[in-house]
Amino acid sequence: MKKSYYGEFGGQFVPETAMFALKDLEKAFHEIAFLKDFKKELKDLLKNYVGRKTPLYFARNLSKHFGHEIYLKREDLNHTGAHKINNALAQVLLAKKMGKKKVIAETGAGQHGLATATAAALLGLECEIYMGETDMQRQALNVYKIELLGARVVGIKNGLKTLKEATTAALQTWINEIEKSFYVIGSAVGPYPYPQIVAHFQSIIGKETKKQLKKLGKKADMIIACVGGGSNAVGIFYEFIEDKKVRLIGVEAGGLGVDTPYHAATLTKGRTGIIHGMKTKVLQDELGNILPVHSISAGLDYPGIGPIHAHLFESKRASYYAVSDDECIEALKFLCKKEGILSAIESAHALAILPKICKDLSKKSVIVVNLSGRGDKDIETIKAYKKGRIYG
Ligand SMILES: Cc1ncc(COP(=O)(O)O)c(C=O)c1O
């Protein structure tokens, strides 16, 4: 198996011009990102700028309610409000060390766009963010913040005007200006080595979790995370993949239901195909056309998934479930009332699986839920939420 593959998934399905850039990127990643100086600079920024390490919070009220020990990995407490900053900051630092002058990124929920614009402002690089116009409407606060940071938001008008179209446009622009630009990919997706780079930079979530549990004298029985492209999930799973006693659970966007056309449950309903330069599971029709997707959460509204997850799914190392928009909003409100924490609607998908999973457990378990982001950006969507409404 070639090293750019995870099982049968991954690879590099891009035009010739981009192949050279991917080779350069892989070389730069191996030559720069493991240097003592790079690691020291990134560690310092993550600590003093981002605010790491994030707490592993014992959710006493949720634990009492579900009858298990439930911990929340508080990625919502990061600067800019989500796990996305771990990867964006690291990639922008890598871009700077490679001598690039400009960074490009796609964004759905706006969190990756915000994180990239933030890192670009800090490190002095020009920044352009591609975003579907539907997402620009539902994440207007993040659009405003990105512009305040000095980045340019490029609105994408075609298709469903969401994450898939934004990713296509960003990849296209990158290929056109490959010499001066660096594409800061926002999830564990895209052609190799992007999934590997993102998993590496996000694995800090799992590394911290493992240490924090050890300090408490605990071992995880189960780790749960929401899955869009899969970066927060792979970040928290990574350190636990070899430990077969730990159940790994990914939660996809079930939208209005996986038996309707309105969902983004790629592993639950997808088939093997090609999207955005990678071989993975894709929501597609019989002819291989990529299907429109729906989720209340802009960050999970994507018809593909990172190839590492496709492999974890196929090899049965991790299990993936889908929860509906409705279940997600219920879980979000429940967390607010029980623990006083407003999570992002993406993260609330991970919480929404707790009622189903917990009742099937035979013994008291230690469960970690990755709270990938905070919900400030989602206030308008939550306020406007009506059961059965289609966004995008
Ligand atoms: C808070 C939050 N969680 C999760 C996601 C989903 O992305 P991923 O699956 O890459 O973690 C997003 C995407 O924008 C997000 O903003």
The ligand as an SDF file (V2000), in Angstrom:
LIG
                    3D

 16 16  0  0  0  0  0  0  0  0999 V2000
  -16.9940   23.9530   16.1170 C   0  0  0  0  0  0  0  0  0  0  0  0
  -16.8200   23.0060   14.9760 C   0  0  0  0  0  0  0  0  0  0  0  0
  -16.8330   21.6860   15.2260 N   0  0  0  0  0  0  0  0  0  0  0  0
  -16.6960   20.7810   14.2350 C   0  0  0  0  0  0  0  0  0  0  0  0
  -16.5550   21.1840   12.9190 C   0  0  0  0  0  0  0  0  0  0  0  0
  -16.4520   20.1300   11.8540 C   0  0  0  0  0  0  0  0  0  0  0  0
  -15.1950   20.0080   11.3000 O   0  0  0  0  0  0  0  0  0  0  0  0
  -14.2550   18.7740   11.5870 P   0  0  0  0  0  0  0  0  0  0  0  0
  -15.0480   17.5370   11.3060 O   0  0  0  0  0  0  0  0  0  0  0  0
  -13.1280   18.9720   10.6630 O   0  0  0  0  0  0  0  0  0  0  0  0
  -13.8310   18.8410   13.0160 O   0  0  0  0  0  0  0  0  0  0  0  0
  -16.5210   22.5610   12.6070 C   0  0  0  0  0  0  0  0  0  0  0  0
  -16.3470   23.0210   11.2310 C   0  0  0  0  0  0  0  0  0  0  0  0
  -16.4130   24.1650   10.9070 O   0  0  0  0  0  0  0  0  0  0  0  0
  -16.6600   23.4860   13.6710 C   0  0  0  0  0  0  0  0  0  0  0  0
  -16.6550   24.8130   13.4440 O   0  0  0  0  0  0  0  0  0  0  0  0
  1  2  1  0
  2  3  1  0
  2 15  2  0
  3  4  2  0
  4  5  1  0
  5  6  1  0
  5 12  2  0
  6  7  1  0
  7  8  1  0
  8  9  2  0
  8 10  1  0
  8 11  1  0
 12 13  1  0
 12 15  1  0
 13 14  2  0
 15 16  1  0
M  END
$$$$
